[in-house]
């Protein structure tokens, strides 16, 4: 039962307890006693008093009393009905008047509570910039002021946390980028030092050294360019442009990109009951391609990759399982960290971008793995987004 219903019921009970006794009391203490008028023995007593009067004065008094009694008796029934009708009307007026007051009072009480409830739901959904206006009730104004103070503090704290998170993220990315840049700088530095030594020594194999060192420098510069491109791609990644798409078709097209690789066998299983959903097809395809590419590189030769789709609990699950060498528990914990990679030529941004795509589609991505047995990547996307 809601607060409004409880208040109405309470006021109704109080009203009944007040009106009913008042009406009964009024009927019992009327300015005349109807029961006395309806008593025939009383009229007979007055007639006997006239007959047995000792003198003329007593007889006149008894006759006047009998005449007044008969006059009252003649209009008594009508008066009784009018009085009962008046009591019923008065009771109804009091009841409906009280109900109007109850509804107005309940509305004034429950309106601030309803506004607080709506504001609480908005805060739970992430909207902290909420300010409620004060009303006429001092008691509720104290609660509203406390709520506004809380939301202001929460909004301020949330902004500080966002700034701190951004700073932390950029510091981590700068640290990882510096680490990745340092790796190709070392062979470049060694190559230039060797080239300078051969030049100063006028070595006979100088042309051969120049050829080898320039190849190393060119290769490492290409790594630089690849790393910067990936960093730029991550920093300026566009938001999704959703449209109605078939997940099965996107998964199948992503698999087709790698279906012709040697020593790679795909085992595909699609749930045909999966409905179309709102998603960005190019971004979902990019995310799946990153995962499938990692699966094809999980080991050398005889690679079997199982790709499965299924619908369950208002969401679509995409499972990609390989029979590779697996991932250690330590590496699993850092798998989605920027610039973390176990590949020699990896940028460490592929899975980070994949996670970002899935998250922006209100989905989830999980990775489970056992060393020596393979890895399974699970992607879950909501059917209604």
C-alpha positions in Angstrom: 0.0 0.0 0.0 1.3 3.4 -1.0 1.8 6.4 1.4 -1.1 8.2 -0.3 -3.4 5.2 0.3 -2.4 4.8 3.9 -2.9 8.5 4.7 -6.3 8.5 3.0 -7.4 5.4 5.0 -6.1 6.9 8.2 -7.9 10.2 7.7 -11.1 8.3 6.7 -11.1 6.3 9.9 -10.5 9.4 12.0 -13.4 11.1 10.2 -15.8 8.2 10.8 -14.8 8.0 14.5 -15.5 11.7 14.8 -18.8 12.0 12.7 -20.7 8.9 13.8 -20.6 9.6 17.6 -21.4 13.3 17.0 -24.5 12.4 14.9 -25.7 9.8 17.5 -25.2 12.3 20.3 -27.2 15.0 18.4 -30.1 12.6 17.8 -30.2 11.7 21.5 -30.1 15.2 22.9 -32.6 16.9 20.5 -34.7 19.8 21.9 -37.6 17.5 22.3 -38.0 13.8 22.9 -39.7 12.1 20.0 -40.2 8.9 22.0 -42.2 10.9 24.6 -44.5 12.2 21.8 -45.1 8.7 20.5 -46.0 7.4 24.0 -49.8 6.7 24.0 -49.8 6.1 27.8 -48.8 9.7 28.3 -51.9 10.9 26.3 -54.2 8.6 28.4 -52.7 10.0 31.6 -53.6 13.5 30.5 -57.2 12.5 29.7 -57.5 10.9 33.2 -56.1 14.1 34.7 -59.0 16.1 33.1 -61.6 13.6 34.3 -60.3 13.4 37.8 -59.6 17.1 38.2 -60.6 18.4 41.7 -61.4 21.9 40.6 -61.8 23.9 37.5 -58.3 25.3 37.5 -56.7 21.9 37.5 -59.0 20.8 34.7 -58.0 23.8 32.5 -54.3 23.1 33.1 -54.8 19.4 32.1 -56.8 20.4 29.0 -54.1 22.9 27.9 -51.4 20.2 28.3 -53.5 17.7 26.3 -54.0 20.2 23.5 -50.3 21.1 23.3 -49.4 17.4 23.4 -51.8 16.6 20.5 -50.4 19.6 18.5 -46.8 18.3 19.0 -47.9 14.7 18.2 -49.4 16.0 14.9 -46.1 17.5 13.7 -43.7 15.1 15.5 -43.3 12.6 12.7 -42.5 15.4 10.2 -40.0 17.0 12.6 -38.3 13.7 13.2 -37.9 13.1 9.5 -36.5 16.6 8.9 -34.1 16.2 11.8 -32.8 12.9 10.5 -32.5 14.3 7.0 -30.6 17.3 8.3 -28.2 15.0 10.2 -27.6 12.9 7.1 -26.9 16.0 5.0 -24.6 17.4 7.7 -22.7 14.1 7.9 -22.3 13.9 4.2 -21.1 17.5 4.0 -18.6 16.9 6.8 -17.4 13.6 5.1 -16.9 15.0 1.6 -15.4 18.2 3.0 -12.9 16.2 5.0 -12.1 14.0 2.0 -11.3 17.1 -0.1 -9.0 18.3 2.7 -7.5 14.9 2.9 -6.7 14.7 -0.8 -5.2 18.2 -0.8 -3.1 17.5 2.3 -2.0 14.1 0.9 -1.0 15.8 -2.4 1.1 18.4 -0.6 2.8 15.6 1.4 3.4 13.1 -1.4 4.4 15.6 -4.1 7.9 16.3 -2.5 8.4 12.6 -1.8 7.6 11.8 -5.5 10.0 14.5 -6.7 12.7 13.1 -4.3 12.0 9.6 -5.7 12.4 10.7 -9.3 15.5 12.7 -8.5 17.0 9.6 -6.7 16.4 7.5 -9.8 18.1 10.1 -12.0 21.1 10.1 -9.7 21.2 6.3 -9.9 21.4 6.6 -13.7 24.4 9.0 -13.5 22.7 12.4 -13.6 24.2 14.2 -10.6 23.5 17.8 -11.6 20.0 17.9 -10.0 18.5 20.7 -7.9 15.1 20.5 -6.2 13.1 23.6 -5.5 11.9 24.3 -1.9 8.2 24.1 -1.1 5.9 25.5 1.6 6.6 22.8 4.2 9.5 23.6 6.5 10.0 20.0 7.4 10.3 18.9 3.8 12.5 21.9 3.0 15.1 20.6 5.5 15.1 17.3 3.6 15.2 19.0 0.2 18.2 21.2 1.3 20.0 18.2 2.6 19.3 16.4 -0.7 20.5 19.3 -2.8 23.7 19.6 -0.7 24.3 15.9 -1.2 23.8 16.0 -5.0 26.1 19.1 -5.2 28.8 17.3 -3.2 28.3 14.1 -5.3 28.5 16.1 -8.6 31.6 17.9 -7.5 33.2 14.6 -6.3 32.3 12.9 -9.6 33.9 15.7 -11.6 37.1 15.5 -9.6 37.1 11.7 -10.1 36.7 12.1 -13.8 39.5 14.6 -14.0 41.7 12.3 -11.8 40.8 9.3 -14.0 41.7 11.2 -17.2 45.0 12.3 -15.7 45.8 8.8 -14.5 44.8 7.3 -17.9 47.0 9.8 -19.8 49.9 9.3 -17.4 49.6 5.5 -17.9 49.4 5.9 -21.7 52.3 8.3 -21.7 54.4 5.8 -19.7 53.5 2.9 -22.0 54.1 5.0 -25.1 57.5 6.1 -23.8 58.2 2.4 -23.1 57.2 1.4 -26.7 59.2 4.3 -28.2 62.3 3.3 -26.3 62.3 -0.2 -27.8 62.9 0.8 -31.4 65.3 3.6 -30.3 67.8 1.1 -29.0 68.5 -0.7 -32.3 68.5 2.6 -34.1 71.1 4.0 -31.7 73.3 0.8 -31.9 73.0 0.9 -35.7 74.1 4.5 -36.0 77.0 3.9 -33.6 78.2 0.9 -35.6 77.9 2.9 -38.8 79.9 5.8 -37.4 82.7 3.4 -36.2 82.9 1.7 -39.6 83.1 5.1 -41.3 85.8 6.4 -39.0 87.8 3.2 -39.5 87.4 3.4 -43.3 86.3 -0.2 -43.1 86.2 -2.2 -46.3 82.8 -3.6 -45.4 81.3 -0.1 -45.0 78.9 -0.5 -47.9 77.6 -3.8 -46.5 77.2 -2.2 -43.0 75.4 0.8 -44.5 73.0 -1.5 -46.2 72.2 -3.5 -43.0 72.0 -0.5 -40.7 69.7 1.5 -43.0 67.4 -1.5 -43.2 67.3 -1.7 -39.4 66.6 2.0 -39.1 64.0 1.9 -41.8 62.2 -1.0 -40.2 62.2 0.6 -36.8 60.9 3.9 -38.3 58.1 1.9 -39.8 57.4 0.5 -36.3 57.3 4.2 -35.1 54.7 5.1 -37.8 52.6 2.0 -37.0 52.7 2.9 -33.3 51.7 6.5 -33.8 48.9 5.5 -36.2 47.5 3.2 -33.6 47.8 5.8 -30.9 46.0 8.3 -33.0 43.3 5.8 -33.9 42.7 5.1 -30.2 42.7 8.8 -29.2 40.3 9.9 -31.9 38.0 6.9 -32.0 34.6 8.0 -33.3 31.4 7.2 -31.5 29.2 4.4 -32.9 26.6 5.1 -35.6 24.0 2.4 -34.9 21.7 0.9 -37.4 19.6 -2.3 -37.6 22.0 -5.1 -38.4 22.3 -8.9 -38.3 25.0 -10.0 -35.9 25.3 -13.4 -37.6 26.1 -11.7 -40.9 28.7 -9.5 -39.3 30.4 -12.4 -37.6 30.4 -14.5 -40.8 31.9 -11.6 -42.8 34.6 -11.1 -40.1 35.5 -14.8 -40.3 35.6 -14.7 -44.1 38.5 -12.2 -43.9 40.7 -14.9 -42.5 39.1 -18.1 -43.9 41.8 -18.5 -46.6 44.8 -18.5 -44.2 46.9 -21.7 -44.4 46.6 -24.2 -41.5 43.6 -22.4 -40.1 40.2 -24.2 -39.8 37.0 -22.3 -38.7 34.1 -24.2 -37.1 31.1 -21.9 -37.3 27.7 -22.3 -35.5 25.1 -19.6 -35.7 21.8 -19.3 -33.8 19.2 -18.4 -36.4 16.8 -17.2 -33.8 18.9 -14.2 -33.1 17.0 -11.0 -34.0 18.5 -7.9 -35.7 19.8 -5.3 -33.2 20.9 -1.7 -33.3 24.7 -1.5 -33.7 27.5 0.1 -35.7 28.4 -2.7 -38.2 31.8 -1.4 -39.1 32.9 -1.0 -35.5 31.5 -4.4 -34.5 33.3 -6.0 -37.5 36.6 -4.2 -36.4 36.2 -5.6 -32.9 35.6 -9.1 -34.1 38.4 -8.9 -36.6 40.9 -8.0 -33.8 39.8 -11.0 -31.8 39.8 -13.4 -34.8 43.2 -12.1 -35.9 44.6 -12.8 -32.4 43.1 -16.3 -32.5 44.8 -17.0 -35.9 48.1 -16.0 -34.3 47.7 -18.1 -31.2 50.1 -20.8 -32.4 51.9 -22.1 -35.5 50.1 -24.7 -37.6 46.8 -26.7 -37.2 44.9 -23.9 -35.7 41.2 -24.6 -35.1 38.9 -21.6 -34.3 35.3 -22.2 -33.1 32.9 -19.3 -33.7 29.5 -19.5 -32.1 26.5 -17.2 -31.7 23.6 -17.7 -29.4 20.7 -15.7 -27.9 20.0 -15.9 -24.1 18.3 -13.6 -21.5 17.7 -10.7 -23.8 21.3 -10.6 -25.1 23.4 -12.0 -27.8 26.6 -13.9 -27.0 29.4 -14.4 -29.5 32.0 -17.0 -28.5 35.4 -17.2 -30.2 37.6 -20.2 -29.1 41.0 -21.2 -30.3 43.3 -24.2 -29.6 46.4 -22.0 -29.1 49.0 -21.9 -26.4 46.8 -19.9 -24.1 47.4 -16.9 -21.9 48.9 -16.9 -18.4 46.9 -15.6 -15.4 49.3 -12.7 -15.0 48.9 -11.6 -18.6 45.1 -12.0 -18.4 44.9 -9.3 -15.8 46.7 -6.9 -18.0 45.1 -7.9 -21.3 43.1 -4.7 -21.7 45.8 -2.3 -20.5 46.9 0.2 -23.1 50.1 -0.9 -25.0 50.3 -4.3 -23.3 51.1 -7.0 -25.8 52.8 -10.4 -26.0 53.6 -10.0 -29.7 56.9 -8.8 -31.0 55.2 -6.5 -33.6 52.0 -5.8 -31.5 50.9 -2.3 -30.6 49.0 -3.2 -27.5 45.9 -1.2 -28.6 43.9 -3.8 -30.5 42.1 -5.3 -27.5 41.8 -1.8 -25.9 39.9 -0.5 -28.9 37.8 -3.7 -29.0 36.8 -3.3 -25.4 35.9 0.3 -26.0 33.7 -0.6 -29.0 31.8 -3.3 -27.0 31.4 -1.0 -24.0 30.0 1.8 -26.1 27.5 -0.7 -27.5 26.4 -1.4 -23.8 28.0 -4.8 -24.0 30.6 -6.8 -22.1 33.7 -8.7 -23.2 35.4 -11.5 -21.1 38.4 -13.6 -21.8 39.1 -17.0 -20.2 42.2 -19.0 -21.0 44.3 -22.0 -19.9 47.9 -22.3 -20.8 48.4 -25.0 -23.4 44.7 -25.5 -24.1 43.5 -22.3 -25.7 41.6 -19.1 -25.2 37.9 -18.2 -25.3 36.6 -14.7 -25.9 33.0 -14.0 -24.9 31.2 -10.9 -26.3 27.7 -10.1 -25.0 25.5 -7.5 -26.7 22.0 -6.4 -25.5 19.2 -7.2 -27.9 17.3 -4.0 -26.9 19.9 -1.2 -26.8 
